[in-house]
Amino acid sequence: MAKILYFARLGEQLNASSEELILDDINTVRHLVEHLQDRGEPWSSEFESGRVLVAVNQEMSDFDSVIKESDEIAFFPPVTGG
């Protein structure tokens, strides 16, 4: 099972900080995001393009990154500051 983490505002909006998920035929971050969006609201709007960043096994990644069952995938909103 892959461990999925949701940080900051994203976790608050989804009412979840983490979950474990069997990936089956999900093999990229993009496929995982599509799977999560299929849950409906608020998942679909929170995972719209550009609204989240992703790290796979604690390394910044992109939506084309390959993932596997033993991975930790973390999603978080973009950070702003000054």
Buried (B, 14 or more C-beta within 10 A) or exposed (E): EBBBBBBEEBBEBBEEEEEEBEBEEBEBBBBBBBBBBEEEEEBBEBBEEEEBBBBBBEEEBEBEBEBEEEBBBBBBBEEEEE
